[in-house]
Amino acid sequence: MEKLVEIPRTQVMMAFVATCIESTARLLNTTYQEVYNRMKRVGMIERYIIPHYDTLHTESRESIAKGMIECLNQWEKRDE
């Protein structure tokens, strides 16, 4: 009988954050580090991705990446 391993929710959410950053970087044709730095600068990971995880993780990667780009651009303009 196979033993199932339960992954803590925090770990699952951090993997999702990484997927959001990677997908966004791919769509922007830039590095993971660049997107991470931009998101960190405006607080997008803590104030958008993590709090909205339950809704966001139901969307396709392409849809998530497009939404991340739109949100990131808006938040960066707001913080100028």
C-alpha positions in Angstrom: 0.0 0.0 0.0 1.3 3.4 -0.9 1.9 5.9 1.8 0.7 9.4 1.0 2.8 12.4 2.1 1.0 15.5 3.0 2.7 18.7 2.1 2.1 21.7 4.4 -0.1 24.4 2.9 2.7 27.0 3.4 5.1 24.9 1.2 2.4 24.5 -1.4 1.8 28.2 -1.5 5.5 29.0 -1.8 5.7 26.6 -4.8 2.7 28.4 -6.3 4.5 31.8 -5.8 7.5 30.4 -7.6 5.3 29.2 -10.4 3.7 32.7 -10.7 7.2 34.3 -10.9 8.5 31.8 -13.4 5.5 32.0 -15.7 5.5 35.8 -15.6 9.3 35.9 -16.3 8.8 33.6 -19.3 6.0 35.7 -20.7 8.1 38.9 -20.2 11.1 37.2 -21.7 13.2 38.1 -18.6 14.8 36.4 -15.7 13.1 34.9 -12.6 15.3 37.1 -10.5 14.2 40.3 -12.3 10.5 39.5 -11.8 11.0 38.5 -8.2 12.8 41.8 -7.5 10.1 43.8 -9.1 7.3 42.0 -7.2 9.2 42.2 -3.9 9.7 46.0 -4.4 6.0 46.6 -4.6 5.0 44.0 -2.1 3.0 41.9 -4.6 3.9 38.5 -3.2 2.8 39.3 0.3 -0.1 41.6 -0.5 -1.6 39.9 -3.7 -0.3 36.4 -4.6 -0.4 34.8 -1.1 -3.7 36.4 0.1 -5.4 35.5 -3.2 -3.9 32.0 -3.5 -7.2 30.2 -3.3 -8.6 32.0 -6.3 -5.5 32.4 -8.3 -4.4 28.7 -8.3 -7.6 27.8 -10.1 -6.5 29.7 -13.2 -4.3 28.6 -16.1 -0.6 29.5 -15.9 -1.0 31.8 -18.9 -3.9 33.6 -17.4 -2.1 34.0 -14.1 1.0 35.3 -15.8 -1.0 37.9 -17.8 -2.7 39.0 -14.6 0.6 39.2 -12.8 2.0 41.5 -15.5 -1.0 43.7 -15.4 -1.0 43.9 -11.6 2.8 44.5 -11.5 2.7 47.3 -14.0 -0.2 49.0 -12.2 1.5 48.7 -8.8 4.8 50.0 -10.1 3.0 53.0 -11.6 1.2 53.7 -8.4 4.5 53.6 -6.5 6.3 56.1 -8.8 
